[in-house]
Amino acid sequence: MFKQKRRRDTAITTLVGSDTRVHGDLEFKGGCLVDGFVKGNVKSVDDENATLSISERGCVEGAVMVPNVLLNGTVKGDVKATQRVELGSNARVVGNVQYSLIEMAIGAEVNGKLIHESEASQRKAAQARSEADVGEPDDEQSNLIAEPMPQVNIVGE
């Protein structure tokens, strides 16, 4: 019926095994598979194709910020995927899911908001952040935008 264009799978370069508990933030490049427990934020660094996979036994207690998320386990925190989120039938999210593309299987649970982010809004946010990083004048008044006031005509009785 519909042909799906699948992205190229990212090789797993980071593994949190089933008997592993991580207490602290986890940063990775490439592919990361969480089969154990992570208490802390998980994010990819300098990799626009990074993929985080969380298996049925995997659990993350913290925010997730990666381009691609394949979730079949549990996340207790917000999920922000700049490209794609795939929620399997055993996926559980207690928090908001921010995505560009989303795929949900029957049985997946999201206890929070689903927030769609288009590429245009992502570009605007990135541009606003880069403009803020350039440096702002110290004078508060210089931050005000000078726009002409609309003209209003009041007619008396």
C-alpha positions as CSV (number, residue, x, y, z in Angstrom):
1,M,0.0,0.0,0.0
2,F,2.4,2.8,1.2
3,K,6.1,2.5,0.8
4,Q,8.0,3.7,3.8
5,K,11.4,5.3,3.3
6,R,13.4,3.9,6.1
7,R,16.5,5.7,7.4
8,R,19.8,3.9,7.5
9,D,20.2,2.2,10.8
10,T,22.9,3.7,13.0
11,A,25.4,1.2,14.5
12,I,25.3,0.8,18.3
13,T,28.4,2.3,19.7
14,T,27.2,2.7,23.3
15,L,25.5,0.0,25.3
16,V,23.9,0.1,28.8
17,G,23.5,-3.6,29.5
18,S,20.6,-5.2,31.3
19,D,22.6,-5.5,34.6
20,T,23.9,-1.9,34.4
21,R,22.7,1.1,36.4
22,V,23.9,4.5,35.5
23,H,23.5,7.4,37.9
24,G,24.3,10.6,36.0
25,D,23.9,12.2,32.6
26,L,24.7,10.1,29.5
27,E,26.1,11.7,26.4
28,F,26.8,9.7,23.2
29,K,27.5,9.8,19.5
30,G,26.1,7.3,16.9
31,G,23.8,4.7,18.3
32,C,23.0,4.0,22.0
33,L,21.1,1.0,23.3
34,V,19.7,1.2,26.9
35,D,18.8,-2.3,28.1
36,G,19.4,-1.3,31.8
37,F,18.6,1.7,33.9
38,V,19.8,5.3,33.5
39,K,18.9,7.9,36.2
40,G,19.9,11.2,34.5
41,N,19.5,13.0,31.2
42,V,20.4,11.3,27.9
43,K,21.5,13.3,24.9
44,S,23.5,13.0,21.8
45,V,26.4,15.4,21.1
46,D,27.5,16.6,17.7
47,D,25.6,13.9,15.7
48,E,22.5,14.8,13.8
49,N,21.8,11.1,13.0
50,A,22.3,9.8,16.5
51,T,19.7,7.2,17.6
52,L,18.7,6.1,21.1
53,S,17.1,2.7,21.5
54,I,15.5,1.7,24.7
55,S,14.5,-1.9,25.0
56,E,11.5,-3.4,26.8
57,R,13.7,-3.8,29.9
58,G,15.3,-0.4,29.6
59,C,14.4,2.6,31.7
60,V,15.5,6.2,31.7
61,E,14.6,8.6,34.5
62,G,15.4,12.0,33.1
63,A,15.1,14.0,29.9
64,V,16.0,12.6,26.5
65,M,17.3,14.9,23.8
66,V,18.4,13.1,20.6
67,P,17.5,13.2,16.9
68,N,16.0,9.7,16.7
69,V,14.3,7.6,19.5
70,L,13.3,4.0,19.2
71,L,11.4,3.3,22.5
72,N,10.0,0.1,23.7
73,G,10.7,0.6,27.3
74,T,10.1,3.4,29.8
75,V,11.1,7.1,30.0
76,K,10.2,9.1,33.1
77,G,10.9,12.6,31.7
78,D,10.4,14.7,28.6
79,V,11.5,13.3,25.2
80,K,12.7,15.7,22.5
81,A,13.6,14.1,19.2
82,T,14.5,16.6,16.4
83,Q,13.8,14.0,13.7
84,R,11.9,10.9,14.6
85,V,10.2,9.0,17.5
86,E,9.1,5.4,17.2
87,L,7.0,4.2,20.1
88,G,6.7,0.4,20.3
89,S,3.8,-1.5,21.9
90,N,5.5,-1.6,25.3
91,A,6.7,2.1,25.2
92,R,5.8,4.1,28.3
93,V,6.5,7.9,28.6
94,V,5.7,9.9,31.7
95,G,6.3,13.3,30.3
96,N,6.0,15.3,27.1
97,V,7.1,14.1,23.7
98,Q,8.4,16.7,21.3
99,Y,8.9,15.3,17.7
100,S,9.2,16.1,14.1
101,L,7.9,12.7,12.9
102,I,6.2,10.1,15.2
103,E,5.1,6.5,14.9
104,M,3.1,4.8,17.6
105,A,2.2,1.2,17.9
106,I,-1.0,0.0,19.5
107,G,-0.4,-0.2,23.2
108,A,2.1,2.6,23.5
109,E,1.4,5.0,26.4
110,V,2.2,8.7,26.7
111,N,1.3,10.4,29.9
112,G,2.0,14.0,28.8
113,K,1.7,16.1,25.7
114,L,2.5,15.3,22.1
115,I,4.2,18.4,20.7
116,H,4.9,18.5,17.0
117,E,7.9,20.6,15.9
118,S,8.2,21.4,12.2
119,E,11.6,21.9,10.6
120,A,10.7,25.6,10.2
121,S,10.1,26.1,13.9
122,Q,13.3,24.2,14.7
123,R,15.2,26.5,12.4
124,K,13.6,29.6,14.0
125,A,14.5,28.4,17.5
126,A,18.1,27.7,16.5
127,Q,18.4,31.1,14.9
128,A,17.0,32.8,18.0
129,R,19.5,30.9,20.2
130,S,22.4,31.9,17.9
131,E,21.3,35.6,17.9
132,A,21.0,35.5,21.7
133,D,24.6,34.1,21.9
134,V,26.0,37.0,19.8
135,G,25.7,39.4,22.7
136,E,23.1,41.7,23.9
137,P,23.5,45.4,24.9
138,D,23.4,46.0,28.7
139,D,20.8,48.8,28.4
140,E,17.3,47.3,28.9
141,Q,15.7,50.0,26.7
142,S,17.7,49.0,23.7
143,N,16.0,45.6,23.7
144,L,12.6,47.2,23.0
145,I,11.4,47.1,19.5
146,A,10.4,50.5,18.1
147,E,7.2,50.0,16.1
148,P,4.7,52.7,15.2
149,M,1.6,52.6,17.3
150,P,-1.6,51.8,15.4
151,Q,-3.8,54.8,14.9
152,V,-7.1,54.6,16.7
153,N,-10.0,57.0,16.1
154,I,-12.4,57.4,19.0
155,V,-15.8,58.8,18.0
156,G,-17.7,60.5,20.8
157,E,-21.4,60.4,21.3
